[in-house]
Amino acid sequence: MKTLTRAARLVPYIGALLASTAIPAWAEMSSAIRTTSHEVQGLQQPAELIVDQWGIPHIYAGSTRDAIFLQGYNAARDRLWQIDLWRKRGLGLLAKDFGPTYVAQDRATRMFLYRGDMNQEWTAYGPDAKSYTEAFVAGINAFVGEVHNGRRPVPVEFRVAGTMPDRWTPEDVVRIRSHGLTRNVASEVSRARVACAAGLEADRFRRKIEPDWTTKVPDGLDPCSIPREVLNDYQLATREVTFAKPGQQRTSLDPDKFLAEADDRVSTIGSNNWTIAPSRTATGRPILANDPHRAHGVPSLRYIVHLNAPGLSVIGAGEPALPGISIGHNGQIAFGLTIFAIDQEDLFVYETNPDNPNQYRYRDGWEDMRIVRETIEVKGEGPREVELRFTRHGPVLHADPAQRRAFAMRTVWFEPGTSAYFNSAEYMTAKDWDGFKKAMVNWGAPSENQVYADTSGNIGWIVGGRSPLRPNWDGLMPVPGDGRYEWSGFLKGEELPQVFNPETGWFATANEMNIPAGYPVAERKVGFEWSDPSRITRIKEVLASKEKITLADAMALQTDDYTVNGRRLTKLLEPVSSDDPMLSGGLKLLKEWDHRTTADSAGAALFEVWMTKHLGRALTTKTLPESARAALGTSDIAAVVDYLENPDKALGADPVAARQEILIESLRGAMNEVRQVLGPDVSNWTWGKLHHAQFEHALAPLADDPTRAQMTVGRLAMGGSAFSPRAASYRASDFRVTAGASFRMVLDVGNWDQSVTINTPGQSGNPFSAHYRDLAPLWAAGDYVPLVYSRAAVEQAARDVIKLVPTR
């Protein structure tokens, strides 16, 4: 009962977990309801918007069209600045609002827009995609119209920035491709640079390759021909929008930092999910849990919404600028996703014509680049004309006429039907496994592990994503663009892994290499770069250890801060000793540590600093030349731990002795760092004094002091790490949490009102709303709020009821 008792401190949902009544016990605690009414231009029938006490909107409409229309309307009501900036960034329209320093980012972003046939694009998603998007965008525009005509106040963020929201077209939603999770093009560049500096063998510490595979330098590629700045435009196109104080410069491009951060994201940006059969649960019903790990921000990336209309009732989270939900349930099925690392990007290297740099060698001749000229409007200046160049493979990211080279990227993004997460509008209405599988066949990007459960007691796992077929290379390095290396199509949906009602009674994923044994890897080559296995190892240990799993167990596992890497590395310390009192104290602390990265743990503070900042560097210093270390950037923790458990001759004639020297010297560096920050007295050390969450709005540099304070949430002491189920990745400079599970969901499948969720820092994007920061303390404490579904439970939980009627 420990987990339930902890939750009871902040969230009155224990009664819901224990009671068998139709309306949960916590419902009696609902406060007074505020009822208002509002006319909405474009609404076709009267509707109702009920906002519960946790800021979750429940939309009741007379038709599916009106429900999706009101989803867009409500997204604008609660997150207008966020979705407006998403659109302007994605379409390359920032300079129009923010001035000339954004022209380069606009140009780069436009290189990654979908430029294919729109009929093929809409058709690729299924029969409802276009109508859903038209309704959703009409709802956004209805609210934007109210802001423009004065019926609604201009949100504070627009007043700070000195801008106004734009109106949308349906194509805006799907043409934007650069906002989804990206794949391995950065790793291709890093691998080439390491190969140039010290050979491919040195790359084993940068990124572990799985399943077992030996890559090679592709024929015709000179690894030293790949410049460090080759992905500058790619970085610009995929980066978040940043702002700076007047007179100050925004963050400049740093290719080395970008490549290092891209390597880190393989382990730090991911998710956990699992689905459990009735035979393995205390309720006798399936349990499905999901906690996507993405970059933290304010407002939250995810937005929870409940859509109801005749024939439609779905609840869960999606991205606020997209129609439908991607994680959640309807009345029959539940679904949740994590990243399955299909390699969906390739960098192509071209020889260009010395007489015409806009031509590149292809087969036996020169082929013209396609040149697109566009106009970028610029605030305070005249418009600028920019030139975009494309090869048959994709946009030209970089050119070096002096070396007669150009570089372009091919990606699934440019194929019809690959707008990130957009396919979820189809599967969210499936009624059974067959319907869900049918909807997942056309899933494009990002590639996902989808777990499934239904009210009939079935569970499953299915991989979705566009997976290129590479007949003669593995996708791990750049390749010549002269025609020797071409995709030969894509895997069919049924050729990707799936499981239905596994014998174990449960299935879990955490971005690990989970390609099943016997899968034809050499033929299909879906991908070779996966997340650190420590999260999934712990999840599987816990699920396998319990005969009957409860909802409380699932919640505790989502916030479990045990680190398997801690167990593995401290085992290596068992024979290690030191006469140095400082080191002896550090060894004692780690040997007695329980491998949990709780906020109050001194051992966790030392271990995390040691593992993430000192251990890998000490290993590569011993095993690699300086030139390779410079190209290597950061080390892959999974590769470092694997190697230290089984050191080889790269450490000399006595690898075990050399390993002990590495452990001691790296621990010395970590002890000195922690002592410098937290003081020499170990009794005052805690992980939470270092590791913390603080949500700062992107606009904070432009805001006055009171508004900036209102926009900021935290500081909150945090447990967890990148390598525990409670994912909480941090930046090394100050240990601020940068990514992790901002949204969590645990579903009691079939008894839906007992389900729980959390979204941090809150549901609203309005800094002056009660729901802007209200969920952050609960989230930091590992607590949840109810995810109510039935009409009776929604009415009991209501805080605001808005009657919406068509404009007369």
BELPEPE-V936703 format. One line per field, one symbol per residue. psi: psi as a letter, one per 40 degrees, with the letter a starting at -180 (. if undefined). burial: + if it has 9 or more other ideal C-beta (glycine too) atoms within 8 Angstrom, else -. Layout:
BEGIN
psi = ???
burial = ???
END
This chain:
BEGIN
psi = edddddddddhgedddddieidhidedeeiaihhhiihhhhehdiiihhhhaeeehhhhhieidddddddddddddddfdddddddddddeffddddeadeedddddddddeiheahdddddddeideddddddddddddddddddddeediihidddddefiiiiiiiddddddheeeihibedddddddddddddeidddededhhhiahihiihihehhdeehidededdddddeiihiiiiheiiihihgdddddddddddddehbiiiihhideeideeiihhihghhihiihiidihhihhhihehgiiaiaheeiiaiehaiaediiiiiihhghheiihhhihihdegeeiihhbeahhhihhhhihhihheiiihhihhihaedaihdiigddefiihihhiedeihffhhededddeeeieadddddddedehciihihhiiiieeeiiihhhiihhihgdfieeeiiiifeedhiifaiiideeiiiihgiddeihiifeihfhihehgddddfdiehiihedddddddddddehdhhiddddddddfhfhhdddddddddedehiiehdddddddddddeieehfidehdddddddddddedddddddddeiidddddddbiihdddddddddgiaedeadgdddddddddddddddddddddddeiehdeehiddddhihhhhideddeiiddddddehhiihhiaiaeeidghgiiiddefhhdiagdhihhhghdgdeeiiiihieidieheeidedededddddefiiiigididdddddeidhhhhhiih.
burial = --++-+++--+-+++++------++++--+--+-----++++++++++++++-+++++++++++++++++++++++-+++++++++++++++++++++++-++-++++++++++-+---+++-+++-+++-++++++++++++++++-------++++-++---++-+-+-+++++++++--++++++++++++++++-+-+++++++++--+-+--+--+-+-++---+++++++++--+-++----------+--+++-+++++++++++++++++-++-+-++++++++++-++++++++++++++--+++++++++++++++++++--++++++++++++++++++-++---++++++---++-+-+--+-+-++----+-+-++++-++++++++---+++++++++++++++++++++++++++-++-+++-+++++++++++++++++-++++++++++++++----++++++++-++-+--++-+--++++--+---+++++++-+------+--+++++++++++++++++-++--+--++++++++++++++++++++++-++--+-----++++++-+++-+-+++++-++++++++++++++++++++-+-+---++-++++++++++++++--+---+---+--++++++++++++++-+++--+------+++++++++++-++++-++---++--++++-+++++++++++++++-----++++++++++++++--++++++++++++++++-+-++-+++-+++++++++++++--++-+++++++++++--
END
